[in-house]
Amino acid sequence: MGSKQVRPPAETLKEAIGQLREILPDGSEFEFTVEGEELHLKILRVSDQKQGYGTGFLAAVLAEADGAGARAILHADPTDELGDPSTYDLIKWYTRFGFSISDVSPDGWVEMTRLPQPGSFKGDILLAYQEAKKRDITDEEISDALDSLPNRHRL
């Protein structure tokens, strides 16, 4: 009998998330890397905003990351395009998924991190998102969180 080849968790996660791209509308952008036990979300821009595509997609991505025990890291960095969300809007949106502010770079990029939540599925993440949306973080709470970071630059 031949031995079954087992893929490293990073490769399995990379493949699973790569396949999720198909659920995004045409014209959307998504880039990510997997480094060890970290999922780095580089770009997520959905062409049809405010339709729930981004929310459902990110919930599916995070469910895969949770299943692999991977921490998710991103920069809440808006584009300069008219109609795109502001930094504060992005922080609010990502906070609903369980991300928290972990750093602010000198050029103003807000780094956010989400620890893995073992055993969570896409539906669990979406329910938590809806609950968090009911008690959304305020601009003042965002400012306080940014102020609490030692030796960090302000937006």
C-alpha positions as CSV (number, residue, x, y, z in Angstrom):
1,M,0.0,0.0,0.0
2,G,1.2,3.5,-0.8
3,S,1.4,6.1,1.9
4,K,-1.1,9.0,1.8
5,Q,0.6,12.4,1.3
6,V,-0.6,14.9,3.9
7,R,-0.4,18.6,3.0
8,P,0.9,21.1,5.5
9,P,-1.9,23.1,7.1
10,A,-0.7,26.3,5.4
11,E,-1.1,24.8,2.0
12,T,-4.5,23.4,2.8
13,L,-5.7,26.8,4.1
14,K,-4.2,28.6,1.1
15,E,-6.0,26.2,-1.3
16,A,-9.3,26.4,0.6
17,I,-9.3,30.2,0.7
18,G,-8.2,30.4,-3.0
19,Q,-11.3,28.4,-4.0
20,L,-13.6,30.8,-2.2
21,R,-12.7,33.6,-4.6
22,E,-15.3,32.1,-6.9
23,I,-18.2,33.5,-4.7
24,L,-17.0,37.1,-5.2
25,P,-18.8,39.2,-7.9
26,D,-16.9,39.9,-11.1
27,G,-14.5,42.8,-10.7
28,S,-13.8,42.2,-7.1
29,E,-10.2,42.0,-5.8
30,F,-8.8,39.6,-3.1
31,E,-5.2,39.0,-2.2
32,F,-3.9,37.1,0.8
33,T,-0.9,35.1,2.0
34,V,-0.5,32.3,4.5
35,E,2.7,32.4,6.5
36,G,2.9,29.6,9.1
37,E,-0.1,29.9,11.3
38,E,-1.0,33.4,10.1
39,L,-3.4,34.5,7.4
40,H,-2.5,37.9,6.0
41,L,-5.4,39.6,4.2
42,K,-3.8,42.0,1.8
43,I,-6.7,43.3,-0.4
44,L,-10.5,42.7,-0.2
45,R,-12.4,45.0,-2.4
46,V,-15.9,43.9,-3.5
47,S,-17.3,45.4,-6.7
48,D,-20.9,45.3,-5.6
49,Q,-20.6,47.0,-2.2
50,K,-23.4,47.0,0.4
51,Q,-25.0,43.8,-1.0
52,G,-23.6,41.4,1.6
53,Y,-21.0,39.8,-0.7
54,G,-18.0,41.0,1.3
55,T,-19.6,40.0,4.7
56,G,-20.4,36.5,3.5
57,F,-17.0,36.1,1.8
58,L,-15.0,37.3,4.8
59,A,-17.1,35.0,7.1
60,A,-16.2,32.0,4.9
61,V,-12.5,33.0,4.8
62,L,-12.4,33.3,8.6
63,A,-14.2,30.0,9.1
64,E,-11.4,28.4,7.0
65,A,-8.8,30.2,9.1
66,D,-10.4,29.2,12.3
67,G,-10.5,25.5,11.2
68,A,-6.8,25.7,10.5
69,G,-6.0,27.5,13.8
70,A,-4.7,30.5,11.9
71,R,-4.6,34.1,13.2
72,A,-5.9,36.6,10.7
73,I,-4.0,39.9,10.2
74,L,-4.9,42.9,8.0
75,H,-4.5,46.6,7.5
76,A,-7.6,48.7,7.6
77,D,-6.4,50.9,4.7
78,P,-9.1,52.5,2.5
79,T,-8.6,53.2,-1.2
80,D,-8.9,56.8,-2.4
81,E,-11.8,55.9,-4.7
82,L,-15.0,57.9,-4.2
83,G,-17.6,55.9,-2.3
84,D,-15.2,53.5,-0.7
85,P,-15.3,53.2,3.1
86,S,-13.2,55.3,5.4
87,T,-10.6,54.0,7.8
88,Y,-13.2,54.3,10.7
89,D,-15.8,52.5,8.6
90,L,-13.3,49.7,7.9
91,I,-12.4,49.4,11.6
92,K,-16.0,49.1,12.5
93,W,-16.7,46.5,9.8
94,Y,-13.7,44.3,10.8
95,T,-14.4,44.7,14.5
96,R,-17.8,43.0,13.9
97,F,-15.8,39.9,12.8
98,G,-13.7,39.9,16.0
99,F,-10.7,41.8,14.8
100,S,-9.1,44.2,17.2
101,I,-6.6,47.1,16.6
102,S,-3.1,45.8,17.2
103,D,-0.9,48.6,15.8
104,V,-0.8,51.8,13.8
105,S,2.1,52.4,11.4
106,P,3.8,55.8,11.0
107,D,2.0,56.3,7.7
108,G,-1.4,55.7,9.3
109,W,-2.2,52.1,8.4
110,V,-4.2,50.5,11.1
111,E,-3.2,46.8,11.7
112,M,-6.0,44.6,13.0
113,T,-5.7,41.0,14.3
114,R,-8.2,38.3,14.9
115,L,-7.2,35.2,17.0
116,P,-8.5,31.9,15.8
117,Q,-11.9,30.8,17.2
118,P,-11.7,27.0,17.0
119,G,-15.0,25.2,16.1
120,S,-16.6,28.2,14.5
121,F,-18.3,27.9,11.2
122,K,-19.4,30.5,8.7
123,G,-22.9,30.7,10.2
124,D,-21.5,31.3,13.7
125,I,-19.3,34.1,12.4
126,L,-22.3,35.7,10.6
127,L,-24.4,35.5,13.8
128,A,-21.7,37.1,15.8
129,Y,-21.3,39.8,13.1
130,Q,-25.0,40.6,13.3
131,E,-24.9,40.8,17.1
132,A,-21.8,43.0,17.0
133,K,-23.5,45.3,14.4
134,K,-26.3,46.0,16.9
135,R,-23.8,47.4,19.4
136,D,-21.3,48.8,16.9
137,I,-18.0,50.3,18.1
138,T,-18.2,54.1,18.1
139,D,-15.7,56.6,16.6
140,E,-14.8,57.6,20.2
141,E,-14.1,53.9,21.1
142,I,-11.9,53.6,18.0
143,S,-10.0,56.8,19.0
144,D,-9.6,55.5,22.6
145,A,-8.2,52.2,21.2
146,L,-5.8,54.0,19.0
147,D,-4.7,56.3,21.9
148,S,-4.1,53.2,24.1
149,L,-1.4,51.9,21.8
150,P,2.0,52.8,23.2
151,N,4.1,55.2,21.1
152,R,1.8,55.0,18.1
153,H,1.0,57.6,15.5
154,R,-2.5,59.0,15.2
155,L,-4.6,58.7,12.1
